Amino acid sequence: MKNSHSSRREFVKKSGSVALATGLGFSILSAKGNNRHINADTLKVGLIGCGGRGTGAALQAISADPNVVLTAMGDAFRDKLDKSYQSLMDEVPDKIKVDEGNKFVGFDAYKSVLDSDVDVVLLTTPPAFRPGHLAAAIEKGKHVFCEKPVAVDAPGVRSVIESAKKAKAKGLALMSGFCWRHDVPKIDTYSRLLDGAIGDIHTVYNTYNTEALWSVDRQPDWTDMEYTMRNWLYYTWLSGDHITEQAIHSIDLMSWAMGDQLPVSATGTGGRQSRIEEKYGNIYDHFAIVYEYADGKKGFHFSRQQSGCSRDYGVDMWGDQGRCSIDVSNKHEILGKENWNWDGKKSNMYQNEHNTLFASIRNGKPFYDGIRMANSTMLGIWGRMVAYTGRTLTWDEALNSNETLGPSLADYNWDLKWPMKEVAMPGITKFV
């Protein structure tokens, strides 16, 4: 199966009519159509982070409502901004209203986007920037779509929790990029599971085993920071490692199956076997984590990014009255009180989440992912912590960790030489 970033990019070329998620029901809305909840006021969108994911999110945002336009863009790199702008202009030129004066470049570009008159911001930079960008967006009173994960360390998660609370108090919509929560087959499947289709769920096994990902060759005129930023996936302080940046989707599916109940302890392992070259920074290429819940239930997570290996991306659940198996590409099967297979009509989950976000803004009932997105992110960070250190850690220990992985938002500059930590060694690397 293709990785999530590839499938998202493919959607950009295929979007047409899309399904609008409202609870567990869906109504059809085309980009040029009308909806009775949508009024004539134009909503202005700002994009912060103009890579492939950001470009896709921008297209989905302006396709979610007939009266939405993109008016501001910001990125650390001018070439990425220009490429994103051109791609969007090629697709929907009538909805791209970004004047040259509203194209902002550099580490402070987010400030300029937020200072423009946008109503909604899309936060799609590398994850390390998310807590600071989210705090600034909420302070400015903007509705937010923020990609997963929402942080790379526990202090970042705690910051996001505070920002989420402020967003709720201000009546601001806050949508995360945990996109499977907006996938029609999974909504249908999980609604049955949480209604007891296989009884009390006691075990969840989830995987995200995929190929190695891209890297960019260093150019002669790049500083260390530019090279690192352009290869951000491979530095724990920027990405959180792949268990947090990518495999977090599978861990979120586990949490959903458990009714978003939090585990009480976690233990695990991981390492770096096949992706050991310097260009791969300091992240691992595989993880295996066991999450234990207060009532003895367990969740088992396995993930890897290794070329030439079998691929697997799904979740299996066992209850006291049956089991459920989900392959995220096409299989949704329940064997329980009544056997069931999903065979409905699919819609694109990336578009669904934006439809839900903008409809919630229009109808005055702002969507709120808030604490849930912070908790799901923390589950991935927690898994990394126990693998890196070799220690069993409780939820409270992990969440209250004081380890900050990267510089503060104000300290980023192109000449900064942020020290890369040595590759973690279980039993030697200390928990902070």
C-alpha positions as CSV (number, residue, x, y, z in Angstrom):
1,M,0.0,0.0,0.0
2,K,1.2,3.5,-0.7
3,N,2.1,5.7,2.2
4,S,-0.2,8.3,3.6
5,H,1.6,11.3,2.0
6,S,1.4,9.7,-1.5
7,S,-2.3,9.0,-1.1
8,R,-3.0,12.5,0.0
9,R,-1.1,13.9,-3.0
10,E,-3.1,11.6,-5.4
11,F,-6.3,13.0,-4.0
12,V,-5.4,16.5,-5.1
13,K,-5.7,15.3,-8.7
14,K,-9.0,13.4,-8.1
15,S,-11.2,15.7,-6.0
16,G,-14.6,16.4,-7.4
17,S,-17.8,15.9,-5.5
18,V,-17.1,15.3,-1.8
19,A,-19.0,14.1,1.3
20,L,-19.7,16.5,4.2
21,A,-19.4,14.7,7.5
22,T,-22.1,15.7,10.0
23,G,-22.0,13.3,13.0
24,L,-22.4,9.9,11.4
25,G,-24.4,11.1,8.4
26,F,-23.1,12.6,5.1
27,S,-24.6,15.1,2.6
28,I,-23.1,15.8,-0.8
29,L,-21.5,19.2,-1.5
30,S,-19.6,20.1,-4.6
31,A,-17.0,22.9,-4.7
32,K,-19.4,24.9,-6.9
33,G,-22.6,23.9,-5.1
34,N,-24.6,25.4,-2.3
35,N,-25.5,24.3,1.2
36,R,-28.2,25.7,3.3
37,H,-25.8,26.1,6.3
38,I,-23.4,28.2,4.1
39,N,-24.0,32.0,3.8
40,A,-22.5,34.4,1.3
41,D,-19.7,35.8,3.5
42,T,-16.3,34.9,2.1
43,L,-14.0,33.0,4.5
44,K,-10.3,33.8,4.0
45,V,-7.7,31.1,4.5
46,G,-4.0,31.4,5.3
47,L,-1.5,28.6,4.6
48,I,1.5,28.2,6.9
49,G,3.7,25.4,5.5
50,C,3.6,25.0,1.7
51,G,4.9,21.5,1.2
52,G,2.9,18.7,-0.4
53,R,0.7,18.3,2.6
54,G,0.1,22.0,3.0
55,T,-0.8,22.3,-0.7
56,G,-3.2,19.5,-0.5
57,A,-4.8,20.9,2.6
58,A,-5.2,24.3,1.0
59,L,-7.0,22.8,-2.0
60,Q,-9.3,20.8,0.2
61,A,-10.0,23.9,2.3
62,I,-11.0,26.0,-0.6
63,S,-13.1,23.1,-2.1
64,A,-15.1,22.6,1.2
65,D,-17.2,25.7,0.7
66,P,-18.2,27.8,-2.3
67,N,-17.2,31.0,-0.5
68,V,-13.7,30.3,0.6
69,V,-10.5,31.8,-0.9
70,L,-6.8,31.5,-0.1
71,T,-5.4,34.9,0.6
72,A,-2.0,34.4,2.4
73,M,0.8,31.9,2.3
74,G,3.9,31.4,4.4
75,D,6.9,29.0,4.3
76,A,10.5,28.9,5.4
77,F,11.5,28.4,1.8
78,R,10.6,30.6,-1.2
79,D,10.9,27.7,-3.7
80,K,8.3,25.7,-1.8
81,L,5.9,28.6,-1.6
82,D,6.2,29.3,-5.3
83,K,5.7,25.7,-6.2
84,S,2.7,25.4,-4.0
85,Y,1.2,28.7,-5.3
86,Q,1.6,27.5,-8.9
87,S,0.1,24.1,-8.3
88,L,-3.0,25.8,-6.7
89,M,-3.3,28.3,-9.5
90,D,-3.2,25.5,-12.0
91,E,-6.1,23.7,-10.2
92,V,-8.4,26.5,-9.0
93,P,-7.2,29.9,-10.1
94,D,-10.5,31.7,-9.2
95,K,-10.0,30.8,-5.5
96,I,-6.4,31.8,-5.2
97,K,-6.3,35.5,-4.2
98,V,-2.7,35.6,-2.8
99,D,-1.1,38.9,-3.8
100,E,2.7,39.1,-3.9
101,G,2.5,41.2,-0.7
102,N,0.8,38.3,1.0
103,K,3.5,35.7,0.3
104,F,5.8,35.5,3.3
105,V,9.1,33.6,3.6
106,G,11.3,32.7,6.6
107,F,10.9,31.4,10.1
108,D,8.7,34.4,11.0
109,A,6.4,33.9,8.0
110,Y,3.7,32.5,10.3
111,K,3.4,35.9,12.1
112,S,2.7,37.7,8.9
113,V,0.1,35.2,7.7
114,L,-1.7,35.6,11.1
115,D,-1.4,39.4,11.0
116,S,-3.2,39.4,7.6
117,D,-7.0,39.3,7.6
118,V,-7.5,35.6,7.3
119,D,-10.3,33.8,9.2
120,V,-8.9,30.3,9.0
121,V,-5.3,29.1,9.1
122,L,-3.8,25.8,8.0
123,L,-0.8,24.7,10.1
124,T,1.2,22.2,7.9
125,T,4.8,22.8,8.7
126,P,7.1,20.1,10.2
127,P,5.6,19.1,13.6
128,A,8.2,20.8,15.8
129,F,6.7,24.2,14.9
130,R,3.1,23.2,15.7
131,P,2.8,24.1,19.3
132,G,4.1,27.6,18.8
133,H,2.2,28.2,15.6
134,L,-1.0,27.0,17.2
135,A,-0.6,29.2,20.3
136,A,-0.1,32.2,18.1
137,A,-3.1,31.3,15.9
138,I,-5.4,31.0,18.8
139,E,-4.1,34.2,20.4
140,K,-5.0,35.9,17.1
141,G,-8.5,34.4,17.1
142,K,-8.2,32.2,14.0
143,H,-10.0,29.0,13.3
144,V,-7.4,26.3,12.8
145,F,-6.7,23.1,10.8
146,C,-3.5,21.6,12.2
147,E,-1.8,18.6,10.8
148,K,-0.8,15.6,13.0
149,P,1.2,15.2,15.1
150,V,0.6,18.4,17.0
151,A,4.0,18.2,18.9
152,V,7.2,16.3,19.1
153,D,7.8,16.3,22.9
154,A,5.8,16.5,26.2
155,P,6.3,20.2,26.8
156,G,4.9,20.8,23.3
157,V,1.9,18.6,24.1
158,R,1.2,20.5,27.3
159,S,1.4,23.8,25.3
160,V,-1.1,22.4,22.8
161,I,-3.5,21.4,25.6
162,E,-3.4,25.0,26.9
163,S,-4.0,26.4,23.4
164,A,-6.9,23.9,22.9
165,K,-8.5,25.1,26.1
166,K,-8.2,28.7,24.9
167,A,-9.7,27.8,21.5
168,K,-12.7,26.2,23.1
169,A,-13.2,29.2,25.4
170,K,-13.0,31.6,22.4
171,G,-15.4,29.5,20.3
172,L,-12.8,28.7,17.7
173,A,-12.9,25.6,15.5
174,L,-9.9,23.3,15.9
175,M,-9.5,20.4,13.4
176,S,-6.6,18.1,13.4
177,G,-5.1,15.9,10.7
178,F,-6.1,12.6,12.3
179,C,-7.9,12.0,9.0
180,W,-9.1,8.4,9.6
181,R,-11.6,9.8,12.1
182,H,-13.3,11.2,9.0
183,D,-13.1,8.2,6.8
184,V,-16.6,6.8,6.0
185,P,-15.8,3.1,6.3
186,K,-14.1,3.6,9.6
187,I,-16.9,5.8,11.0
188,D,-19.3,3.1,10.1
189,T,-17.1,0.3,11.5
190,Y,-16.2,2.1,14.7
191,S,-19.8,3.1,15.4
192,R,-20.6,-0.6,15.5
193,L,-17.6,-1.5,17.6
194,L,-18.3,1.1,20.2
195,D,-21.9,0.0,20.2
196,G,-20.8,-3.5,21.3
197,A,-20.6,-5.4,18.0
198,I,-17.8,-7.6,19.3
199,G,-18.5,-7.1,23.0
200,D,-15.9,-5.5,25.3
201,I,-12.7,-4.8,23.4
202,H,-9.7,-6.1,25.3
203,T,-6.9,-6.3,22.7
204,V,-5.9,-4.1,19.8
205,Y,-3.0,-4.8,17.4
206,N,-2.0,-2.1,15.0
207,T,0.7,-1.7,12.4
208,Y,2.3,0.9,10.2
209,N,5.0,-1.0,8.3
210,T,6.1,0.8,5.2
211,E,9.0,1.6,2.9
212,A,11.8,4.1,3.6
213,L,10.9,7.6,2.6
214,W,12.5,10.4,0.6
215,S,15.6,12.4,1.3
216,V,17.2,15.5,-0.3
217,D,20.8,15.8,-1.3
218,R,22.8,18.6,0.2
219,Q,23.6,21.6,-2.0
220,P,26.8,23.6,-1.7
221,D,25.2,26.8,-0.6
222,W,23.0,25.3,2.1
223,T,23.8,26.0,5.8
224,D,23.5,23.1,8.2
225,M,20.0,24.4,9.2
226,E,18.8,24.5,5.7
227,Y,19.9,20.9,5.0
228,T,18.3,19.8,8.2
229,M,15.0,21.6,7.5
230,R,14.8,20.1,4.0
231,N,15.3,16.6,5.5
232,W,13.3,17.2,8.6
233,L,11.8,13.7,8.7
234,Y,15.1,12.3,10.0
235,Y,15.7,14.5,13.0
236,T,13.8,13.7,16.2
237,W,13.7,17.3,17.2
238,L,11.8,18.3,14.0
239,S,9.6,15.2,13.3
240,G,9.3,13.3,16.6
241,D,10.6,10.2,14.8
242,H,8.4,8.2,12.5
243,I,6.3,6.6,15.3
244,T,5.1,10.1,16.0
245,E,5.1,11.6,12.5
246,Q,3.6,8.8,10.5
247,A,2.7,5.7,12.6
248,I,0.6,7.9,14.9
249,H,-2.3,7.3,12.5
250,S,-2.4,3.6,13.6
251,I,-2.0,4.4,17.2
252,D,-4.9,6.8,16.9
253,L,-7.0,4.0,15.5
254,M,-6.1,1.9,18.5
255,S,-7.1,4.8,20.8
256,W,-10.4,5.1,19.0
257,A,-11.1,1.4,19.5
258,M,-10.5,1.8,23.2
259,G,-13.0,4.7,23.4
260,D,-10.1,7.1,23.7
261,Q,-9.4,5.8,27.2
262,L,-5.8,6.5,28.1
263,P,-3.4,3.6,28.9
264,V,-1.6,3.7,32.2
265,S,1.8,2.3,31.2
266,A,3.9,1.6,28.1
267,T,7.0,-0.4,27.4
268,G,8.7,-1.3,24.1
269,T,11.7,-1.4,21.9
270,G,13.0,-0.1,18.7
271,G,16.2,0.5,16.8
272,R,18.0,1.4,13.6
273,Q,19.0,-1.6,11.5
274,S,18.8,-0.9,7.8
275,R,18.7,2.9,7.6
276,I,22.0,3.7,9.3
277,E,23.6,6.3,7.0
278,E,24.4,9.8,8.2
279,K,21.7,11.3,5.9
280,Y,19.0,9.6,8.0
281,G,19.8,11.8,11.0
282,N,19.1,10.2,14.4
283,I,15.7,8.5,14.1
284,Y,14.9,4.8,14.4
285,D,13.6,2.6,11.5
286,H,11.4,0.3,13.6
287,F,9.4,0.3,16.8
288,A,7.4,-2.2,18.9
289,I,5.3,-0.9,21.8
290,V,2.9,-2.4,24.3
291,Y,0.3,-0.1,25.9
292,E,-1.4,-1.4,29.0
293,Y,-4.7,0.0,30.3
294,A,-6.0,0.1,33.9
295,D,-8.4,-2.8,33.4
296,G,-5.7,-5.1,31.9
297,K,-6.5,-4.4,28.3
298,K,-3.6,-4.1,25.9
299,G,-2.7,-2.4,22.7
300,F,0.2,-3.6,20.6
301,H,1.9,-1.3,18.1
302,F,4.4,-2.3,15.4
303,S,5.9,0.1,12.8
304,R,8.9,0.3,10.5
305,Q,10.3,2.3,7.6
306,Q,12.5,-0.3,5.9
307,S,12.9,-0.9,2.2
308,G,12.4,-4.4,0.7
309,C,10.2,-5.6,3.5
310,S,6.5,-6.6,3.6
311,R,4.1,-3.8,4.1
312,D,1.2,-3.7,6.6
313,Y,-1.0,-0.9,7.7
314,G,-4.1,-1.8,9.7
315,V,-5.7,-2.6,13.0
316,D,-7.2,-5.7,14.5
317,M,-9.4,-5.8,17.5
318,W,-10.6,-8.6,19.8
319,G,-13.5,-8.4,22.1
320,D,-15.2,-11.0,24.4
321,Q,-17.8,-11.6,21.7
322,G,-15.9,-11.4,18.4
323,R,-13.2,-9.7,16.4
324,C,-12.8,-6.9,13.9
325,S,-10.1,-6.5,11.2
326,I,-9.3,-3.4,9.3
327,D,-6.9,-3.0,6.5
328,V,-6.9,0.8,5.9
329,S,-7.0,0.4,2.2
330,N,-10.1,-1.7,1.6
331,K,-11.0,-4.2,4.4
332,H,-13.5,-3.5,7.2
333,E,-14.8,-6.8,8.6
334,I,-16.6,-7.7,11.9
335,L,-17.0,-11.2,13.0
336,G,-19.1,-11.0,16.1
337,K,-22.8,-11.1,17.2
338,E,-23.6,-10.5,13.6
339,N,-21.0,-10.8,10.8
340,W,-20.6,-7.6,8.8
341,N,-18.4,-6.2,6.0
342,W,-18.4,-2.6,4.9
343,D,-19.5,-2.3,1.3
344,G,-20.7,1.3,1.0
345,K,-19.6,4.2,-1.2
346,K,-16.3,5.8,-0.2
347,S,-15.5,9.5,-0.1
348,N,-12.2,11.2,0.5
349,M,-11.4,11.5,4.2
350,Y,-9.0,14.5,3.7
351,Q,-11.8,16.4,2.0
352,N,-14.3,15.3,4.6
353,E,-12.4,16.8,7.5
354,H,-12.3,20.2,5.8
355,N,-16.0,20.0,4.9
356,T,-16.7,19.3,8.5
357,L,-14.5,22.2,9.7
358,F,-15.9,24.8,7.4
359,A,-19.5,23.7,7.9
360,S,-19.0,24.0,11.6
361,I,-17.7,27.5,11.3
362,R,-20.7,28.4,9.1
363,N,-23.3,27.0,11.4
364,G,-21.8,28.5,14.6
365,K,-21.0,25.1,16.1
366,P,-17.2,25.0,15.8
367,F,-15.6,21.6,15.5
368,Y,-13.2,20.8,18.3
369,D,-10.5,18.1,18.2
370,G,-8.6,19.8,21.1
371,I,-7.6,17.5,23.9
372,R,-8.1,14.3,21.8
373,M,-5.5,15.4,19.2
374,A,-3.0,16.2,22.0
375,N,-3.6,12.8,23.7
376,S,-3.2,10.8,20.5
377,T,0.0,12.7,19.7
378,M,1.3,12.0,23.2
379,L,0.7,8.3,22.7
380,G,3.2,8.3,19.9
381,I,5.7,10.4,21.8
382,W,5.3,8.1,24.8
383,G,6.1,5.1,22.6
384,R,9.2,6.8,21.4
385,M,10.3,7.5,24.9
386,V,10.0,3.9,26.1
387,A,11.8,2.6,23.0
388,Y,14.6,5.1,23.3
389,T,15.2,4.6,27.0
390,G,14.2,0.9,27.4
391,R,12.1,1.9,30.4
392,T,8.5,1.2,31.2
393,L,6.9,4.6,31.8
394,T,3.5,5.6,33.1
395,W,1.3,8.1,31.3
396,D,1.9,10.7,34.0
397,E,5.6,10.3,33.8
398,A,5.7,10.7,30.0
399,L,3.3,13.6,29.9
400,N,5.2,15.5,32.6
401,S,8.6,14.9,31.0
402,N,10.7,18.1,30.9
403,E,12.7,17.1,27.8
404,T,12.5,19.8,25.1
405,L,13.9,18.5,21.9
406,G,14.4,21.6,19.8
407,P,15.0,25.4,20.1
408,S,12.3,27.8,21.0
409,L,10.3,29.3,18.1
410,A,12.1,32.7,18.4
411,D,15.5,31.1,18.2
412,Y,15.3,29.6,14.7
413,N,17.6,31.2,12.1
414,W,19.5,29.9,9.1
415,D,22.9,30.0,10.9
416,L,21.7,28.1,14.0
417,K,23.7,24.9,14.6
418,W,21.3,22.9,16.8
419,P,23.2,19.9,18.2
420,M,21.8,16.6,16.9
421,K,21.6,14.1,19.7
422,E,23.3,10.7,19.3
423,V,21.0,7.9,18.2
424,A,19.2,6.7,21.3
425,M,20.4,3.5,22.9
426,P,17.9,1.6,25.2
427,G,19.3,1.2,28.7
428,I,21.8,4.0,28.1
429,T,19.7,6.9,26.9
430,K,18.2,8.5,30.0
431,F,14.5,9.5,30.5
432,V,14.2,13.2,31.2
